[in-house]
Structure formats: C-alpha cells, structure tokens
Amino acid sequence: MTITAPAPPSTRRRGRTALWWLLVLPGLAWAVIRLGGWEIGPLVQLFAFTPYVAAWSVPLALTALIRRRWLPAAFAVVAAVALVGAVLPRAIPDNQPAARGARLTVMTANMLFGGADPAQLTRLVRERRVDVLALQEYTPEGEAALLAAGLGTDLPHRQSNGEVGTTGSALWSRHPLTDPGFRRNAGGFGQSYATVALPGAAPVLVESAHPLAPWAVHVVDDWRGDLEAQPRATPGGPLRILLGDFNATLDHAPLRRLLDSGYRDAADAVGRGLIGTWGPYDGDPIPPVTIDHVLVDERIRVDELSVHDQTGSDHRAIVATVTLP
C-alpha cells in the first residue's frame, strides 16, 4: 500500500493564494477595460453583462477582506469600486432640467421579424396614451396586423418602412409628422425618422434607432460604425429623441460617446437603467441585458418610464413620458 504524504503547508498556502488571484484579476481587468472603453472583438458581447460582474465583485472583495488576503483584497476592492461606480448610478434618479413645456409620451418596441402581438401593442399604446411609437424589425405583415388591430385610430400619422426580415422600421404618431425619411445603416438595418409637431410646442426630431447587433466578431466594426453614425444631439438647435433597439448597453463606449453629444438615457435619468429589455423574453436562457433605450435631448425632463413584456418578441417595450422645454 502506498501512502501519499500531504502537501506541506507552504504549498497549500501558495495554492490558495494563486486561487485568490485567479478570482480577483479577471474582475480587475474587466474594470480597467470598462473604464477605458477598450472593449474589442468578443469582449463587446461580454461587456453587456457588466452589471452582473459588478454585483459579483462586491462579495468577492468582502470575502477577501474577511479572509485577510490583503493584497488580493486591495485589488478586489479597487475593481468593485470601479465597477459599482459605473453601474450603480443607473439605479439612482438624476437631477432633471426644469422643463415646463408640453408633455410627450413615446414608446419603442422591437417586433422580432414583425411577429410581436399587434393587439397587445395596440392595447399598451391606448393604456399609456402613447403619442409616438417607434418600431424596429417592422415588416409589411406586421404593419397589416397593427392596422387590423386598430392602431391607426390612435396613431393616424406614420412614416412606414416595412421590409421582410429584420431591417424594417416605422414611426407612428398621434400628431402630424413633417420632413419624414428613412436611412440605411451600413450594417443593413433601416431607421425611420420625422419631425413631430405638437400643438403649442417646439418641433421634436424623432428617430427609430436600430444599429447592427454585434452577433459575431467579424461584424463588430460595423456595429461600432452604426453607433458612431447615429445622429448626435443638437444642444444649441432642434430637440431630438432617439429611441429603439441600440444593440448596446451603457457599458459600451460608442453608446456613451453618443450620450456625451447631449442626450440623456431616459431609464438612467429616473433610476430604472438596470431593467433588462432583451434576453430571456422569447424563451432563450440568456440573462437580461439593457440594449433598448430612449435617448432624449438633455433639455428634456423625463417624468416616467416603464418596461413591458411583448408576446412574440425577444425584446421588451419601453414607454417614457417626458416634458419638453
């Protein structure tokens, strides 16, 4: 019979120390890349899940402190502070501008090949008194179903660009639309846009946003290009609202650069920026992430925001009520 001698204490200590570094260093690297906006290649998809990494970083840092692993603990605390500092503000309402103009309720919904339940969409528009509805993955069949459900009664004006598949887009409005149009992103998806004329208020440029999804490494450059090509805010000019499926979260640098042009994220503004909008909603076992957004000119006040399930789509709908300056 062979008896194996136990590993000496020094070996066990080195093994435990190595394990702590294996646990701590990935989070630290994640924090550095997130703060630097350096996500590239396959990291683009992973960084959509940054809120989950931030949540994990806190108990890891506390455990390292309790176990008196001082050096790994110090790095774990740095990573936790950086990640939580980037994510937590989305759950805290921001200071809002003192806008006192007309109120406008907008909604965005990705219809997933036009298959979202038209009766459910129409009912939500009526219940929430939606003024402008932005739709992505909008098809001719989806448009026909919405008309049959009576959506045109509530939103009689529209800029409609239905296409077979996922590239179509539309705006439906309670108020007249002027200067309507449609543009094609380099990644292939289309975006409908128009100016909404509200009684007694300044006109608002509204666009249904749909940059390409970073579904594979070889399309990441096109994804980044589509986000960089989104219309920038015009702080000294017309009011803009850009809403839709951005295929990006606030942990992606291109979207943050778009916000820096003079937009605010409506969900972030009211402390609801961590609510998932895409992932498990059509049955796929994917943790929820927030890739649908309502971006408003920073002069606009966000009053309310809610997120709603959609039967027949893997995206949830967002409804936001805002007050114009």
N, C-alpha and C positions, 0 to 999 in steps of 0.2 A: 504494500500500500504506500502510495506517495502522498506525503503531506506538504501542501504548499504553504510557505510562510507568508503571513500577512505583510502587506506593503508597509514600509516604515512610515512613521508619522510625517516626516518631511515630504515624502512622495504624495501622501494623501493631501497635505496642505497645498502643495503645488497644483494638484489636480483640481481641488476646489477653487483655487484662485483662477486657474485657467477657465473653469466653468463660468465664474462670475464675469470675466472679461468677454467670454462668448455671448453672455446675456446682455452686457452693457454696451459694447461697441457698436452693434447694429443700430441701436436707438440713437446713439451719439452721431453716427454717420448720417442717419435719416434727418436729424435736426439740422446738421450743417448744410446738407443738400437743400432742405426745405427753406431755410433762411436765405440761402444764396440764390435760390431759384434755378438750380442746376440740374433739375430732373431731365434725363435724356433717355432715349431708347425705351426699354421695357420698364424703366422707373416711372414713366408717365402714367401708366395704368396703376402701378402700385401706389403712387402718391395720392390717388383718390381716396385711399383708406387711411390717410394720416390721422384723422380723429381717433381711430382705433389704436394706433401706435401711441398717440398721446395719452390715451386712457391707460394703456399698459405700462407706460413709463413711470407713472406715479407709484403704484405698489412696488415696482421693481426697485426704485430709488429708496423707498421706505424700508424695504426688506434688507437692502444692502447696508443701510444705516443701522438697523436693529442688530444685524449680524456683525457689525463693526468691521466691515470690509471697506476701510476708509477711502482708499484710492479709487476702487471701482465705484464706491458710493458717490464720491465727488463728481465723477464724470456722469453717473446716472442722474444726479440732481441737476447738473447743467443741461442734460438732454431733456429732462422732464420740464424744467422751467421754460426752455426754448419752445418745446412742442405745445405745452399747455398754453403758453403765452400767445402762440399763433392761432390756436383753435378756440380757446375759451371765450374770447370776445364775441364770437358768433351767438353765444347764448345770453348775452347781456345787451339790453336795448341801448342804442346810441342816442346822443343828443340830436334833435331834429331841427331843421330850419323852421322859422316862424312863418310858414306859408299860410295864406288866408284866402286863397282863390277858390276856384271850382274844384269839386271832388270828382275823381275818376276811378272806376273800378276796372282793372284789367285782369286777364286770365290767359295762361298759356297751357297747352296740352299737346304732347306728342301722341299721335293716334296709332302708331305702330302699324305701318302698311295700311292706314286708313281703317283699321279694324276696331277702334275704340267704340264703345256702346254709344250710339248717337242720342238715344233717349236720355241716358244718364248725363251726357254732356249738356244737352239742352235744359234738363232739369236744374243742373248746377248753375247755368247761366241765369235762369229765371230766379232761383232762390237767392243768389248773391247779387242780383241786379247788375250783372256784368255789362260794361259799356263797350269794351274792346276785347276780342278773343283772338289770340294768336295760335295757329295750329301748325304743327310740323308732321312730316310723313303723311301728307294730305293727298288723297287720291280722288279721281273722279267719282268712284263708287262711294267713298266716304262723304264727299260733298252731297251726292244724291240722297244718302241716308240722313244727313243732317237736315236737308231741306224737307224730306218726308217727315222728320220728327218735329218740324215747325220752328227750327232755329231762325229762319228768315223773318218770322214775325217779330221776334225780339231784337234781332240784329239785321236790319234790312240792307245795310250797306256792306259791300265786301270787295276785297282785292283777292281774287281767287286764282291760284296757280296749281291746280291739281295735276299730279303726274303718277303714273303707275310705279309702284315700288315705294321708295323711302325719300325721294328727293323733292316732293311737292311741298307747298307752303300756302298759307292763306291768312288774311286778316278779315274778321267780321266785326261790324261796328254798329252801335246804336245811333251814332252821329255821322253826318256826311264825311266822306273821305275825299281829299284832294291830292293831286300830284301822286297818284298811285304808281307803283312799279314793282319790278321783280329783278333780282340779280342772282347770278350763279356764282357760288363759291368755287375756288379752284379744286376743292375736294369733291365737288359734284352736287352738294345739296343746294337748294334754292332758298331764297329769303324774300318774302313779300313785304312791302313797306308802303306807307301812305302817311299823309298828314291828317290828323283828326281835328275837326273843327268843333269846339264846344261853345255853346251859347254864352256870350259874355266872358270868354276866357281866351288867352293866347293859344294859338295852334300848337299841337304837340306832334313831333315826328315819331312814329311808332314802327318798329320793325320786328318781324318774327325771325329770330336768330336760330341758325342750325349749322354750326361748323361741323366738319368731319369728325367722326369718332376715332380715337387712337386705338383701333382694334388690332393692329399689328405693328411691329417695329418699322416696317418699310413705309407706313403712312404717317408716321409721327411728324415728319417735316410738313406734310400737307395739313395736318391737324393744327400745327403751330401757325402755319401761314394763314389758315382760315380765321383763327382767333385774332391774329395781328391785323387782318383786313377788316375786322368788324368796325362799323362807324364809331368814331370817337365821340365823346361828349363835346358839347359846344357851350362851355360855361358863359361865354360872352355873347351867345347867339340863341338860336331856337332851342326850345325844350326838346329833349329826346327821352324816349323809353325804348329800351332794347330788351326783349323778353323771349324766352324759348328754351330749347334744349342746347346748351352750350357744350355738352360733352366735356366739361371741365369743372373742377371744384375750385374753391378759394385757395387751395393748396397748390394750384398750378400757376406758375409765374405769368404766362401770357394773359390769363384772365385777370390777375392782379394788375398787370400793366393797363389793361382796358379800363378797369375801375379807376386807376390813377388819372385817367384823362378827364375825370369829372363826374363819374357815376357813383352811386351807392347801391349796394346789393340790398333789395327790399327785405329779404328774410333776415339778413345780418342786422339791418337797422332796427328791427323790432325784437331782436333776441331769439329768432327762430331759425337761425342759419345752420343748425345741425340736424334738421329734419331731413331724412332721406327722401329722394324723389325718384331714384332708379335703382333697380337691382332685383329684389325677390318678387316683384309685384305680378309677374306672369308665371310664377312657379319655379324660377331658377334659384338655386341655393347660393345667392350672391348677397353678401352683407350690403345693406342700403348705403348709397352714397348720394351726395347732393350735386347733381350736374344740371338741373333745370333752375333757371334764375329769372328774376325780374330786376333789371338794372334801370334805375331812374336817375335823371339829372339831379345833381346834388342840391339844387334849389328846390326840389320837390320833397314834401314831407310824406313819409309812409305812415299811414294810420293803422292799418290792419293787414294781416297776411294769414292765409290758411292753405293747407295742403290736403288734397283729396285723392282717394283711390279712383282708378279708372278700370272698369271691366273691359278686357280686351286689349290692354296695353301694358307694357312693362314700365311705363312712366306714370307718375302721379301728376295731377294738375295743380297749378298754383294760382290762387286768386289773391290779388293785392288791391287795397283801396288806398289811394293817395290824394293829397291835396296839392294843387298847383300854386305857384307863387302868384 
